[in-house]
Amino acid sequence: MVGLICYASAFSAQLPECGVYQLKSTAKPLFTTPYYSEQTYQRSKYYGIDIISNKEVRQYSLKYAVISRDTSSHRMEIIFSRDTISLEGKKYKQQHIKGLPFHDNLWQPWVKQKQETPKYRFEVSGSKKERGYGMYSMKVNAIKVINKKTGKVQILTHIGTPTDALDDVVQVQDCNFDGYPDFWIFAHDGGAGPNYGDDFYLYHPESGKFEYNEQLSNLTQVAVDTKMKTITSEFRDGCCHHGGEAYTFKNGQLDTLSYWNRQFGYFGIFAEYSAGKKENGKWNDSTFYEVSPVGENTKIWAVPKVGAAVVKTLEADQIVAIHKEKPLWFYVTNTDYGKSFKGWMKKRDVFPEKTDVYTPEMKKYRFIAFAEDSDQVYAIGVIDKKTKQVMQILPLYSQFTMKDSLQIGDYNRDGIKDFRIKRSFDAENVNYKVFIYNKREALFEPQK
């Protein structure tokens, strides 16, 4: 019989950290595949069932534990004392060996679940745990699946997920849209963020068993829509990076239908939003920016003209998506789940009131910075010296340094002056955003 030996750090100087060894036994082995032994590696602690007293214990002092894989009704557990393992890992003397029946010795008591399928009902075995992060008072040790008609039992072990309600662990749902009910259980919370996860067990009609599905279980914030036959998953990578995907099942595997990704922080007051959708087997991808007006009661107009029909008045901090722009206007749509709208928003409503004048200027134009402070420039305003009016606002979609950041020159070698903005990097990593003058349109355009 093969066993997986894991041991406490107190003896790490004498033995390798973990290894697979051949165990000699006079008893007929019930299992041959090694399985993980719960052990902390600190102060010889071992958490599990004492095979002599059949009681759960928190520590085996100076002992090693080996647990081989469970069968449908038994678990083999072998406890070795310190002096039974040689340094070469070749000779072993068994101190205790015992096969433990699940129902009587290991997993009692069983708690009936609220949810069941037409063919199966479920019971859960759990135990109290120390309240840690998330403050859950119990953990799930095993799940029993019982065929209502035949009484045949399947036991799923080594669960280890937290709960506060042992009678409501199993949640029944057709998660792969094959017409057979599956189930899922809560697996973990998201720590500081919302990245909670669930463990999914899909029903296989050919074997009549529920099996753990790694693809679904590795996703976070999963929502299964059985009507639309879609699965959505979202994630939060800190405060400034969020995203998600939509899936369906195809030939027994997850098939990605769409994705979205939102990145804050690197684009000044803007957020970069990228999305993709698969249509007829091909991906259509797009990237645009999102922004929230600085003031309240910002109006969305039907056409880019003050006095036109008002489509929408934005609430404070409401985010809109920018799809195209004119010199003084953004064409936007809503990004929330309310009633959809689209229209034009004045660029001036997006940026801070404060402006600073750049020293470099051209014969016809001078430049101002829409800035929150001297180190945060969000857009460049181009002023016609003749009319003294802002004729164009150029969003930077990034963060730039105010001091000495604007430079004038012929950057496309057409004989006409252009300008560029120096990025806020150190002297060894200078980067510029260049705006080329379009003589025909009498406007500046970002260099492609």
HELIX and SHEET records of a PDB file:
HELIX    1   1 SER A    9  PHE A   11  5                                   3    
HELIX    2   2 ARG A   82  THR A   84  5                                   3    
HELIX    3   3 PHE A  102  LEU A  106  3                                   5    
HELIX    4   4 LEU A  166  ASP A  168  5                                   3    
HELIX    5   5 GLU A  214  SER A  217  1                                   4    
HELIX    6   6 LYS A  347  ASP A  349  5                                   3    
SHEET    1   A 2 VAL A   2  CYS A   6  0                                        
SHEET    2   A 2 CYS A  18  GLN A  22 -1                                        
SHEET    1   B 2 GLY A  48  ILE A  49  0                                        
SHEET    2   B 2 GLU A  56  VAL A  57 -1                                        
SHEET    1   C 3 LYS A  63  ILE A  67  0                                        
SHEET    2   C 3 HIS A  74  SER A  81 -1                                        
SHEET    3   C 3 HIS A  96  PRO A 101 -1                                        
SHEET    1   D 4 TRP A 110  LYS A 112  0                                        
SHEET    2   D 4 TYR A 120  LYS A 128 -1                                        
SHEET    3   D 4 MET A 138  ASN A 147 -1                                        
SHEET    4   D 4 VAL A 153  THR A 163 -1                                        
SHEET    1   E 4 GLN A 171  GLN A 173  0                                        
SHEET    2   E 4 ASP A 182  HIS A 188 -1                                        
SHEET    3   E 4 GLY A 197  HIS A 204 -1                                        
SHEET    4   E 4 LYS A 209  ASN A 213 -1                                        
SHEET    1   F 9 ALA A 223  ASP A 225  0                                        
SHEET    2   F 9 THR A 230  ARG A 236 -1                                        
SHEET    3   F 9 HIS A 241  LYS A 250 -1                                        
SHEET    4   F 9 GLN A 253  PHE A 267 -1                                        
SHEET    5   F 9 PHE A 270  GLU A 279 -1                                        
SHEET    6   F 9 LYS A 282  VAL A 291 -1                                        
SHEET    7   F 9 VAL A 320  LYS A 326 -1                                        
SHEET    8   F 9 TRP A 329  ASN A 334 -1                                        
SHEET    9   F 9 LYS A 342  LYS A 346 -1                                        
SHEET    1   G 2 LYS A 299  TRP A 301  0                                        
SHEET    2   G 2 VAL A 310  THR A 313 -1                                        
SHEET    1   H 4 THR A 355  VAL A 357  0                                        
SHEET    2   H 4 TYR A 365  ASP A 373 -1                                        
SHEET    3   H 4 GLN A 376  ASP A 384 -1                                        
SHEET    4   H 4 GLN A 389  PHE A 400 -1                                        
SHEET    1   I 4 LEU A 406  GLY A 409  0                                        
SHEET    2   I 4 ASP A 418  LYS A 422 -1                                        
SHEET    3   I 4 TYR A 432  ASN A 438 -1                                        
SHEET    4   I 4 LEU A 443  PRO A 446 -1                                        
END                                                                             
